[in-house]
Amino acid sequence: MREVIPLTFRADVVLLILDPNDHNNRDSLANKQFEAMVCGQPIICTKGTYSGNLTAQEKVGFAVVYNKEALKKAIVKLRDDPGLREHLGRNALNAALTKYNWDKEEQALLEVYKNRESL
């Protein structure tokens, strides 16, 4: 477990390829998504999943259809374009620092509690 973040820092890209036909894969977010973002690494996720949607929305990597050819194409594109890897990685780190972190989530959670009390 302690090795995840150091290994992610050394990666060129993080893969989060999950079968979108599985309800859990479609509707949940894996820790891997946030590990990639906090390490400033681009990520390749499956299109049609929450992770794929977040990846596309934040421009932190690629969301690809769930097949070997699409995955291979995305890997080759990132392998051959270090500038693109760097750009997506910067987007990822920026998203982690400005949106997807405990400080932001803590405030959102407190707002939920406050609003619940006034009902």
C-alpha positions in Angstrom: 0.0 0.0 0.0 2.8 2.4 0.8 4.3 1.9 -2.6 1.2 3.0 -4.6 1.9 6.8 -4.7 5.7 6.5 -5.3 5.1 4.1 -8.1 2.4 6.3 -9.6 4.7 9.3 -9.5 7.2 7.2 -11.6 4.5 6.1 -14.1 4.0 7.8 -17.5 0.3 7.0 -17.5 -2.2 5.3 -15.2 -4.7 2.7 -16.5 -8.2 2.4 -15.1 -9.9 0.0 -17.6 -13.0 -1.5 -16.2 -15.9 -3.4 -17.8 -18.6 -0.8 -18.2 -21.3 -3.5 -18.2 -20.7 -4.0 -14.5 -22.9 -1.6 -12.5 -20.2 -1.0 -9.9 -17.7 -0.1 -12.5 -20.0 2.3 -14.2 -21.2 4.2 -11.2 -18.3 4.4 -8.8 -14.9 6.1 -8.7 -11.8 4.1 -8.0 -9.0 5.4 -5.7 -6.7 4.9 -8.8 -8.4 8.0 -10.4 -7.4 10.2 -7.5 -4.0 8.7 -7.1 -3.2 9.5 -10.7 -4.5 13.1 -10.3 -2.6 13.9 -7.1 0.6 12.5 -8.8 0.0 14.6 -11.8 -0.2 11.7 -14.2 -2.6 11.3 -17.1 -5.1 8.4 -16.9 -6.8 6.2 -19.4 -10.3 5.2 -18.3 -13.2 3.3 -19.9 -15.8 5.4 -21.7 -19.3 4.9 -20.2 -18.0 4.9 -16.6 -18.1 7.6 -14.0 -14.3 7.6 -14.1 -14.3 8.0 -17.9 -16.8 10.9 -17.6 -14.6 12.6 -15.0 -11.5 12.0 -17.0 -13.1 13.6 -20.1 -14.7 16.5 -18.1 -11.4 17.5 -16.4 -9.3 16.8 -19.4 -6.9 14.6 -17.4 -6.5 11.8 -19.8 -8.5 9.7 -22.3 -11.8 7.8 -22.0 -11.7 4.9 -24.4 -14.2 2.3 -25.5 -13.7 -1.0 -23.7 -11.6 -2.9 -26.2 -7.9 -3.7 -26.8 -7.5 -1.6 -29.9 -8.9 1.6 -28.3 -6.6 1.1 -25.3 -3.6 0.4 -27.5 -4.3 3.5 -29.6 -4.5 5.7 -26.4 -1.3 4.2 -24.9 0.6 4.7 -28.2 -0.6 8.3 -28.5 0.6 9.2 -25.0 3.8 7.2 -25.5 4.6 9.2 -28.6 3.6 12.6 -27.3 5.4 13.6 -24.1 4.0 17.2 -24.3 0.5 15.8 -24.3 1.3 13.6 -21.3 2.7 16.6 -19.5 -0.3 18.8 -20.3 -2.9 16.1 -19.2 -0.8 15.5 -16.0 -0.8 19.2 -15.2 -4.6 19.3 -15.6 -4.8 16.3 -13.3 -2.8 17.8 -10.6 -4.6 21.1 -10.9 -8.0 19.3 -10.6 -6.7 17.5 -7.5 -5.5 20.7 -5.9 -8.5 22.8 -6.7 -11.5 20.4 -6.7 -10.9 16.8 -5.7 -9.4 17.0 -2.2 -10.5 16.7 1.4 -10.6 20.5 2.0 -13.1 21.0 -0.7 -15.1 17.9 0.1 -15.1 18.8 3.8 -16.8 22.1 3.0 -19.4 20.3 0.8 -20.2 17.8 3.5 -20.6 20.5 6.2 -23.0 22.3 3.8 -25.1 19.1 3.6 -25.2 18.9 7.4 -26.1 22.5 7.7 -28.9 22.3 5.2 -30.3 19.2 6.8 -30.5 20.9 10.1 -32.7 23.7 8.7 -35.3 21.2 7.3 
